[in-house]
């Protein structure tokens, strides 16, 4: 099997991701810009997937890519990270580093985990940006000082939950569109990832999250920030 064309396409994908990253993550971005970038990167990923044969996918090696936020203030990505992994046809779990840091590990094909890592970083930055804008509003100023920590947490939770719903809907639309090509790439890739996970014999478990108290006004404001933009896949080139 000649791997050179595939490596070249993967290199192009990563180059385009870095170009998008330079436009958004490094400079700060709004929720709308983050979701537009998600739509673009999904288009690039689907184009890359369709360039591979079934045999090439089945013979590909799975990899891990760890995501750790660069900032001190935590954003509740745990409420969105599953949707990111699903969006990119990979798996994800949370673990603690040797120093006690919480980190997320994306596991799957190389291109998929590259995109998942990018989206996690992008969404983290977008939520921080929108939270900053929310703090400048009159609605936020109405919260008493001792209530603002709850308001911040409620806004970010509402926003990541809304983005997770949007990514899930975008993924369903992509799968339906790609199904018209006559190849169910999701099934093929899922089989590869699950087989590799079985081989590694990782002891993963589902942990139920405790109920969280929220400030309804802040949660709704975050939800509005996360659902304000309708995404149209397959739009014009942006990078």
N, C-alpha and C positions, 0 to 999 in steps of 0.2 A: 504494500500500500504506500503510495506517495503522500507523505504528510506535509510537504512544503506548501501547497496551496492553502491548506487548512491553517497552518501556522501563520501564513501571511494574512489571511482573513481575520484571525484572532488578533494579530498585531494591529490591524486597521481598526478593529472594534475598540481595543484598549486606547488607541490614539484618539478616537472620537470621544470616548468617555472622558479622557483627560481634558479635551477641549471644552466639553460641557462643564466639567468640574471647575475649570478656570473661570467660566462665565458666571457660575452660580455659587458653589460652596465657598470658594476662597474669597469672594467679594460680598457674601451675604445675599440671600435671596428671599423673595416672598413665597408664600404658599403657592400662588399661581405659577410662578416661575419654576418652582420645584416640580409641580405636577406636569407642566409642559415638558420639562427635561425628562421626567419619567416616561412620558409618551414617546419622546424621541428615542430614548435609550431602548425602549421596548421594540420600536421599529427596527433599530440596528440589531438587536439581539435576534429577532425573528428572521431577519435577512441572513444573519450568520448561520442560524440553525438550518435554514433551508438550503444552505450551501453544502451541508454535510450529508453523506449517505447514511443509511441505517447502520451499516457495518462500522463506519467510522465512529458513530455515536456509541455503539455497543462496545467498541474496543477502547474508548477513551477512558482515561484514568480520572477518578474523582479526587478532588483536592479540598483543603480547608482554607478558609479566610476569616481571620478574627477581626471583629469590630469592637473598638474601645473608644468611647467618646473622648474628645480632646479637652473637654471643659469640666469644671468642677460641679456646676449645677446639673443635676440629672434630669433628663427628659424621659418620660415613661415610654421608651421605645418598645418595651415588652408587650405593649398593647397594639403594636403595629408590626413588629418584626416578623410575626408569622405570616402576615399578608405580604410582606416584602419577599420572604422565602418562596411563598406560593407563586407570586408574580414572576419569579425567576426560576421556577422549577427546581428548587433545591431544598434542602432541609436546614433547620437552624436549632441550636440549643443554647442555653445560658449556662455559664460556668464561672467560677472564680479563679482568677490568676493566682500564682504563688504569693503575690503581695496583697491579695484580698480584693482586688478590683473585680467588679462584675463586667463580664464581657460576653459578647455573642459570637458564636462560631457558625458560619455558613459552610455547608458541605454539599458539594455537587460538582458538576462539570466546570471547567476553568472559566469559560465565558459567563456562565450563570452566576457563579459566586463573585466574579468581578463586578457585575452589574448590581448584585444584591448589596455588596459593600458600599458601592457608590450611592445607591438609593438610601441606605441607612444614614450615611453621612449627610446627604442632601436633605433628608427629612428632618434630621436632628437640627441642622442649621436653619431650615425654614421655620420650624416651630420656635426656635429661639428668637428669630427675627420678628415673627408675628407677635410673640409674647412681649417683646420690647415695644411694639406699636400699641398693644393693648394697654400697657402700663401708662401710656401717655393720654389715654382717653378719660373723659369725665366719668364714665361708668366705673372704671378702676379706682379713681380717686374717691369714690363714695365708700369704698371698703375701708373700715377702720384699720389702723396700722397692724394690730394683732391678727386681723383677718386676711391680710394680703398674702401670707404664705399659702393659705388654703385657696385663695383666688388664683394664684399662680399655678398651683398644682391642678386645679380644676380646669383652667384654660388649656393647659398643655394636654391633659387627658382627653378633653373634648376634641381637640384638634387632631391628635394622633389616631383617635378612634374613628373620626370622620375620614381621615386620609386612608386608613386601613380599609374602610368600606369602599372608598373610591378605587383603590388598587384592586380589590377583589372584583369589582364590576368591570374594570379595565381588563383584567385577566380573562374573565369570561368572554368578553368581546373579542379579545385576541385569539383565544382558542377556537371560537366559532369561525372567525375569519380564516385562520390557518387551516382549519379542517377542510376548507374548500380545496386545499392543495392535494388532498387525497392521502396525506400521511399524518398519523397521530403521533407527533413528536413528543407530546407530553407523556404518553404511555411508554414510549421507548426510553426516554430519559429517566422517568420514574423507576423503571425496572432496573436500570443501571445503578442508580443511586441507592435504592433499597437493597440490592444485592451486595453492594460494597459496604453498606452499614451493617448488614448481617455478618459479613466476613470480619468486620472489626469488632463485633460483639460488644458494642457500647451499651452501657446500662443507663438508658435514658428513661426519665419518668416525667409524668405530667403533674405539675404542682398547681393546686387550686389557689387563686389569688383571694386574699381576704376582701371583704366588702370595704369600699372606701367612701369616706364622707366627701361630698363635693359642694361647692357653692354653685347653685343652678345657673345664676346669671353668667358667671365666668365660664362654666362648662358650655353653655349654649353659645357664648361668644367664640370660644375655641372651635366648636362644631361648625359655626358659620364660616370661620376662617378656613376650615378644612374642606368645606363643600361648596365654596363660592364659584368654582370654575368648572365648566363642562369641558371634558377632554375629548379632542377629536384626533384619533390615531391616524397616522399616515399623512400628516400635514407637511408643509414645506420644510426644506432643510434649514436648520438653525445653527449648525456648527460646521 
